[in-house]
Amino acid sequence: MCFDVLVVGAGPAGAVCARTLALAGHRVLLVDDVRSSNRKVGENLIGAARPLLRDLGLLPWVELSEPVTCSGTLSAWGEDVLRSNDFIRDPNGIGWCLDRPRFDSCLREAAIAVGAQWRQVRLNAVQKDSAGWRASLSDGVVSARWIIDASGRRSILARRLGVSRRQDSDLVALYTWRQSQSQETRTVVESSPHGWWYTATLPHERQVVALHVGAADASHIMRKQSEWSDLLAATQHIRGKCEPATPASLFSTDASGSSLDSWGGERWLAVGDAALAFDPLSSQGIFNALYTGLRGAQAVIGALAGRQQTLTKYSQQLMSIREAYLHQVAHFYQAEQRWRGYPFWDSRG
């Protein structure tokens, strides 16, 4: 079977990409092995995404995912007190805290609704042929004129093509979910000597609690998980939002910023975290996935129509995003001076 575009990865970036391509009249196959999607920790979407979602026709699909409103942030950063940033003053309005598996599923259904085909399969191998690409999937072989890597930080396609990934300062999120004990509608961030904490109330009275540390500390804490609870108990503010008991299940995931050395090549490009991954302190991850999913699809639509300059424009857009992100995250970390002398903070300038 032959498609115009094969999209590998069905998270927000892949779903938006597939939807945009299908709306443009292209034959699109969206594939992903989504068995691990229930453990995605990115669950906050800023209000700045609302105009983009409206233009994409996705606001009803977001509401279908039953998010809860996020009215702002509370942060203890650079000082002991909690400071509030109220989203009601944002011209784009309040943000959302998401049930990520349901959110991702709704965006995927939005792509299917306009003609994209969907298969829950794994990409095993790719090779170029006269038509573009021949892709071996776990359920068979397909051909595609273009392939888009939307597989997240794993960047499955790019790695198979030999493209390297450049990682910024190492960062690991150690996280768990619990029944919510708080009526707080804002996300809460608190820095500590060993890293920084984050918690938010999610749909269905659930709560995510995450500690972000360097890789060496993460490895140690995962071996002795009671230390996660000890560090939580030592916080000044986060401990009041959740019970500092040892979690029933503690997960870890790479949360460092990173970028592919090349965001595309002959008949392929990357979108979302596969292209650019952000430190979650920036709160830009899901928004960037939506935005680059759209822009990447537009670049491929142009290339399929013979307008190769759209690919150059896309690369320039990613370069601008990367530069702005690096400046922003460096500013955030430099604003916290209380813990200088601790390895985590010294490694971040």
Secondary structure, 3 states (H helix, E strand, C coil): CEEEEEEECCCHHHHHHHHHHHHCCCCEEEECCHHHHHHCCCCEECCCHHHHHHHCCCHHHHHHCCCEEECEEEEECCCCCCEEEEHHHCCCCCEEECCHHHHHHHHHHHHHHCCCEEECCCEEEEEEECCEEEEEECCEEEEEEEEEECCHHHCHHHHHCCCCEEECCCCEEEEEEEECCCCCCEEEEEEECCEEEEEEEEHHHEEEEEEEECHHHHHHHHHCCHHHHHHHHCCCCHHHCCCCCCCCCCEEEECCCEEECCCEECCEEECHHHCEECCHHHCCHHHHHHHHHHHHHHHHHHHHCCCCHHHHHHHHHHHHHHHHHHHHHHHHHHCCCCCCCCHHHHCCC
